[in-house]
């Protein structure tokens, strides 16, 4: 019973078609490591049951006998079995209220929990992630919404031809379409009322890189944050302007004599305040790609938007890929889904309206964007996860945590060990 794993069926919604390990790697686990796989059947998964069977997996509903179970999204509270190991995105490390009952259940059952989000190298860089695909899909969907928003205002642009990411066959098709859109921008330009078209990226990690990767297929000029004001006077309507904001552009020390220090900001964010508002009047689109928790200043507040909003406001849409509700973008009032991806926030009434019509700023808040590219995102995720799977499967979880033999990158991602919060995650107790 030792060398077997289970893979849970994803069923959060109709769009969740991803899998943590693809058939190719299931075969490799069997042939190279003697690890057998049991996977629940699924009619919507991007890789068919038959493809897993051909790779040597056992497709069956009951996987309760598997000592280690892999999934992608949160697992329902009635799924867990005592003393088993579960590997998935638990969304518990910020003390997320909606997942505390799930965490309590796992604790009561003496389970082990390994969270992909915390598998990282010695410098804290994440090693197993969907972030690039969240960025890719987020950029595509934001430009789709941008085109629809402008058309609703009577402004025709090449962006109106862009579809949501889920309606393209694959990334290659998206790239080719973006190249065509780019040719139209080079030939015909952007309507004068929109120029200069400036797209700002808050953050520079995997999510931001994925979003920028798509934008780079358009005719592009990158400018630094301190150049953003000057392009108002000197610009081309046949270019899209990109600007990437790092922490030193978003915040400043509260103390007048202090100098920005990145490590200090991470450790003591209360010593800093947001200065991001100085850029907003120059942005047509804002892509929010930063990690945020309540200890950090917000990028854009409701109060700022209310005081500075007018019908001529340049900012049309926020692609909130990070999608923390009332977080870095305070007016991200809710998460959205692929079939209902955007809403308009009216800062004067402090109300939202579904779709891309109405007064205010459009917000894209889809909370599982990689689902829109299920095959590509699953393949890359499985590639990154695969090197750790044999060690996770063969570890002896009955020993004390200090004696638990796992690669250091994975051990720091163990949130629960035999039902108890591990030393790095004791702080979650206050949320329980």
C-alpha positions in Angstrom: 0.0 0.0 0.0 3.0 2.3 0.3 3.8 3.1 -3.3 0.4 4.3 -4.5 -1.1 7.7 -5.0 -4.6 9.0 -5.6 -5.6 11.9 -7.9 -8.9 13.5 -6.9 -11.3 14.6 -9.6 -11.6 18.4 -9.9 -15.2 19.6 -9.6 -15.2 23.1 -8.2 -17.0 24.3 -11.4 -17.5 23.4 -15.0 -14.3 25.2 -16.0 -12.0 23.4 -13.7 -10.5 20.8 -16.1 -6.9 20.8 -14.8 -5.0 17.9 -13.3 -1.9 18.0 -11.1 -0.1 15.1 -12.9 -0.5 14.3 -16.6 -0.7 10.8 -18.1 3.0 10.9 -19.3 4.2 11.4 -15.8 1.8 8.7 -14.4 3.5 6.2 -16.7 6.9 7.4 -15.6 6.0 7.1 -11.9 5.0 3.5 -12.6 7.9 2.4 -14.8 10.7 4.3 -13.0 9.6 4.4 -9.4 7.1 1.6 -9.0 4.4 4.0 -8.0 0.9 3.1 -9.0 -1.8 5.7 -9.6 -5.6 5.6 -8.8 -7.5 8.5 -10.3 -11.2 9.4 -10.0 -13.1 9.4 -13.3 -14.1 12.8 -14.8 -16.1 13.7 -17.8 -14.7 17.2 -18.1 -11.0 16.7 -17.3 -8.8 18.0 -20.2 -7.0 14.6 -20.3 -9.5 11.8 -20.7 -10.0 8.8 -18.5 -8.8 6.6 -21.4 -5.5 8.5 -21.7 -4.8 7.8 -18.0 -5.8 4.1 -18.4 -3.3 3.8 -21.3 -0.6 5.3 -19.1 -1.2 2.6 -16.5 -3.5 4.4 -14.1 -6.5 2.7 -12.4 -9.6 4.8 -13.0 -12.1 4.4 -10.1 -14.3 6.4 -7.9 -13.0 5.2 -4.5 -9.4 6.3 -3.8 -9.7 6.3 0.0 -7.1 3.5 0.2 -4.4 5.8 -1.2 -2.0 7.1 1.5 -1.1 10.2 -0.6 -3.7 12.1 -2.6 -2.9 14.9 -5.1 -5.5 17.5 -6.3 -5.4 21.0 -7.7 -8.1 23.1 -5.8 -9.5 22.8 -2.3 -10.9 19.4 -1.3 -14.4 19.1 0.1 -14.6 18.6 3.8 -16.2 15.2 3.6 -13.5 13.7 1.4 -10.7 13.3 3.9 -9.6 10.0 5.5 -7.7 9.8 8.8 -3.9 10.0 8.8 -3.6 10.5 5.0 -1.4 13.0 3.2 -3.0 15.5 0.9 -1.2 17.8 -1.6 -3.1 20.7 -3.1 -3.7 24.4 -3.1 -5.3 24.7 0.3 -5.7 28.6 0.4 -5.2 28.6 4.1 -1.9 30.4 4.6 -3.5 33.8 4.9 -6.0 32.4 7.4 -8.7 32.4 4.7 -11.9 32.2 6.7 -13.8 30.1 4.1 -11.2 27.3 4.4 -10.7 27.2 8.1 -13.5 24.5 8.6 -11.6 22.3 6.0 -8.3 22.8 7.9 -9.9 22.0 11.2 -11.3 18.8 9.8 -7.9 17.8 8.5 -6.4 18.5 12.0 -9.1 16.4 13.7 -8.4 13.5 11.4 -4.6 13.7 11.9 -3.9 14.4 8.2 -0.8 15.8 6.6 -1.1 18.8 4.3 1.4 19.9 1.7 0.6 23.1 -0.1 2.0 23.7 -3.6 2.1 27.4 -2.9 4.8 27.0 -0.4 7.1 24.7 -2.3 10.0 27.0 -2.8 13.8 27.2 -3.2 16.2 28.7 -0.6 15.5 32.2 -1.9 11.7 31.8 -1.5 11.0 31.4 -5.2 8.0 29.2 -5.9 8.8 26.0 -7.8 5.4 24.5 -8.5 2.8 26.9 -9.8 0.2 27.9 -12.4 1.1 31.6 -12.2 2.4 32.0 -15.8 -0.9 30.7 -17.1 -2.9 32.9 -14.8 -0.9 35.8 -16.3 -1.4 34.7 -19.9 -5.2 34.1 -19.5 -5.6 37.2 -17.4 -3.9 39.4 -20.1 -6.0 37.9 -22.9 -9.3 38.3 -20.9 -8.4 41.8 -19.9 -7.8 42.9 -23.5 -11.0 41.1 -24.5 -12.9 43.1 -21.8 -11.1 46.3 -22.9 -12.3 45.8 -26.5 -15.9 45.1 -25.4 -15.9 48.1 -23.0 -14.7 50.5 -25.7 -17.2 49.2 -28.2 -20.0 49.7 -25.7 -18.9 53.3 -25.7 -19.0 53.5 -29.4 -15.2 53.2 -29.9 -14.0 50.6 -32.4 -10.5 49.1 -31.8 -8.6 46.0 -32.9 -9.0 44.7 -29.3 -12.7 44.0 -30.0 -11.6 41.0 -32.1 -9.9 39.3 -29.1 -11.7 36.4 -27.4 -11.5 35.2 -23.9 -8.6 32.7 -23.5 -10.9 29.8 -23.0 -12.2 30.1 -26.5 -8.8 29.7 -28.2 -7.5 26.2 -29.0 -4.2 26.8 -27.4 -1.5 29.3 -26.7 -0.2 29.1 -30.2 -3.5 30.2 -31.6 -3.6 33.1 -29.1 -0.1 34.2 -30.1 -1.0 34.2 -33.8 -4.2 36.2 -33.2 -2.3 38.7 -31.1 0.3 39.1 -33.9 -2.6 39.9 -36.3 -4.1 42.4 -33.9 -0.6 43.9 -33.6 -0.5 44.3 -37.4 -3.8 46.2 -37.3 -2.5 48.6 -34.6 0.7 49.2 -36.7 -1.4 49.9 -39.8 -4.3 51.9 -38.4 -3.2 53.0 -35.0 -5.2 53.4 -31.9 -8.1 55.9 -31.7 -6.9 59.3 -30.7 -9.2 59.4 -27.7 -7.3 56.4 -26.2 -3.7 57.4 -27.1 -1.2 57.0 -25.6 -2.4 53.5 -24.6 -0.5 52.7 -21.4 -0.7 49.3 -19.7 0.8 49.1 -16.2 1.9 45.9 -14.4 2.0 45.9 -10.7 4.5 43.2 -9.9 7.2 41.3 -11.8 6.9 37.6 -10.8 5.6 34.6 -12.7 2.1 36.0 -13.1 3.3 39.3 -14.4 5.8 37.6 -16.7 3.0 35.5 -18.2 0.8 38.5 -18.8 3.7 40.5 -20.3 4.5 37.5 -22.5 1.2 37.9 -24.3 1.4 41.7 -24.5 4.8 41.5 -26.1 3.2 40.2 -29.3 1.7 43.6 -29.9 3.7 46.6 -31.2 5.2 47.6 -27.8 7.4 50.2 -26.2 8.4 49.7 -22.5 8.9 52.8 -20.4 10.0 53.2 -16.8 7.6 54.5 -14.2 9.4 57.9 -14.1 8.9 58.3 -17.9 5.2 57.6 -17.8 4.2 61.3 -17.5 6.4 62.4 -20.4 4.8 60.1 -23.0 1.6 62.2 -22.8 3.4 64.8 -24.8 5.5 62.5 -27.1 3.8 59.3 -28.1 2.9 57.1 -31.1 -0.7 56.0 -31.7 0.8 52.9 -33.4 2.3 51.6 -30.2 1.2 50.1 -26.9 3.2 51.4 -23.9 4.1 49.0 -21.1 5.3 50.0 -17.7 6.3 47.5 -14.9 6.1 48.7 -11.3 8.3 47.3 -8.6 7.9 47.8 -4.8 10.0 50.9 -4.8 7.5 52.5 -7.2 4.4 51.5 -5.2 5.4 52.5 -1.7 7.6 54.9 0.2 8.8 55.0 3.9 6.5 56.9 6.2 9.5 58.6 7.8 10.8 61.6 5.8 14.4 60.8 6.2 14.1 57.0 5.6 15.3 55.3 2.4 13.3 52.5 0.7 14.6 49.1 1.7 13.0 46.0 0.1 13.7 43.6 2.9 12.5 46.1 5.5 9.3 46.6 3.5 8.7 42.9 3.5 9.4 42.6 7.2 7.8 45.8 8.5 5.3 47.0 5.9 3.7 49.3 8.5 6.7 51.6 8.0 5.6 52.3 4.5 2.7 53.9 2.7 1.3 53.6 -0.9 2.3 56.2 -3.5 0.9 54.3 -6.4 -1.9 56.8 -6.9 0.5 59.1 -8.7 0.5 56.8 -11.7 -3.1 56.0 -12.1 -4.1 59.0 -14.2 -1.7 57.8 -16.9 -2.8 54.2 -17.1 -5.4 52.9 -19.5 -5.2 49.4 -18.1 -3.8 48.2 -14.8 -2.8 44.5 -14.4 -2.5 43.6 -10.7 -0.1 40.7 -10.3 1.3 41.2 -6.8 1.1 39.0 -3.7 -0.9 41.0 -1.1 -2.0 40.5 2.5 -3.7 42.8 5.0 -0.3 44.0 6.4 0.6 45.7 3.1 -0.7 49.1 1.8 -3.3 48.9 -1.0 -2.5 49.9 -4.6 -5.8 51.6 -5.3 -8.4 52.6 -2.7 -12.1 53.2 -3.1 -11.6 56.7 -1.6 -8.9 57.6 -4.2 -11.1 56.5 -7.0 -14.1 58.3 -5.7 -12.2 61.6 -5.4 -10.6 61.3 -8.8 -13.3 59.7 -10.9 -14.8 61.4 -13.9 -16.4 60.1 -17.1 -13.1 61.1 -18.9 -10.9 59.0 -16.5 -8.2 57.2 -18.5 -8.3 54.0 -16.5 -10.8 51.8 -18.1 -10.1 48.3 -16.7 -8.2 46.5 -13.9 -7.1 43.0 -14.7 -7.0 41.8 -11.1 -5.2 38.5 -11.6 -4.2 38.3 -7.9 -7.9 38.8 -7.1 -7.8 39.5 -3.3 -11.4 40.6 -2.5 -11.2 44.2 -1.1 -7.4 43.7 -1.2 -4.7 45.6 -3.1 -7.5 46.8 -5.4 -10.0 47.7 -2.8 -12.9 47.8 -5.2 -12.4 44.2 -6.2 -15.7 43.4 -4.5 -15.9 39.7 -5.5 -14.3 37.0 -7.4 -15.8 36.2 -10.8 -15.9 33.2 -13.1 -15.1 32.4 -16.8 -18.8 32.6 -17.8 -19.3 35.9 -15.9 -15.8 37.4 -15.8 -16.2 41.2 -15.2 -18.1 43.8 -13.4 -18.1 47.6 -13.3 -17.4 49.3 -10.1 -19.1 52.7 -9.7 -17.0 54.7 -7.2 -19.6 57.4 -6.7 -22.3 55.0 -5.6 -19.9 52.3 -4.2 -21.8 49.7 -6.2 -21.1 47.1 -8.8 -22.9 46.1 -12.0 -22.4 42.8 -13.9 -20.7 43.0 -17.3 -18.7 45.8 -19.0 -21.4 48.5 -19.3 -22.2 51.2 -16.8 -20.4 54.1 -15.0 -17.0 53.3 -13.4 -14.1 51.0 -13.9 -14.3 47.5 -15.2 -12.8 44.8 -13.0 -11.7 41.3 -14.2 -11.7 39.1 -11.1 -11.6 35.5 -12.4 -10.1 33.4 -9.5 -9.0 30.4 -11.5 -7.6 31.8 -14.8 -5.3 28.9 -15.6 -8.5 26.8 -16.1 -8.9 28.7 -19.4 -5.8 27.0 -20.7 -6.2 23.6 -19.0 -3.9 21.4 -21.2 -1.0 23.7 -21.4 -1.2 24.7 -17.7 -1.5 21.1 -16.5 1.5 20.0 -18.6 3.8 22.7 -17.2 2.5 22.3 -13.7 3.1 18.5 -13.9 6.6 19.1 -15.2 7.4 21.2 -12.2 5.7 18.9 -9.6 7.1 15.6 -11.0 10.6 15.8 -9.4 9.1 16.0 -5.9 6.5 13.2 -6.2 8.6 10.2 -5.4 10.0 11.7 -2.2 6.5 12.8 -1.1 5.1 9.3 -1.7 8.0 7.4 0.0 8.3 9.6 3.1 7.5 8.2 6.5 5.0 10.6 8.0 4.7 8.7 11.3 7.9 10.1 12.6 8.3 13.5 14.4 8.3 16.5 12.1 11.9 17.2 12.9 12.8 13.7 11.6 10.5 13.8 8.6 12.7 13.2 5.5 11.6 15.3 2.6 13.5 17.6 0.2 13.9 21.0 2.0 11.8 22.7 -0.8 8.9 20.4 0.1 9.3 20.2 3.9 8.8 24.0 4.2 5.4 23.4 2.4 4.1 21.0 5.0 1.4 23.0 6.8 0.0 20.1 8.8 1.9 17.1 10.1 -0.2 14.4 11.7 -3.0 16.9 12.3 -0.8 19.6 13.9 0.3 22.9 12.4 4.1 22.8 11.8 6.4 25.4 13.3 6.3 27.8 10.4 2.5 27.8 10.3 1.6 28.1 14.0 0.3 31.6 13.3 -2.7 30.1 11.6 -4.0 29.1 15.0 -5.3 32.6 15.6 -7.6 32.2 12.5 -9.0 28.9 13.7 
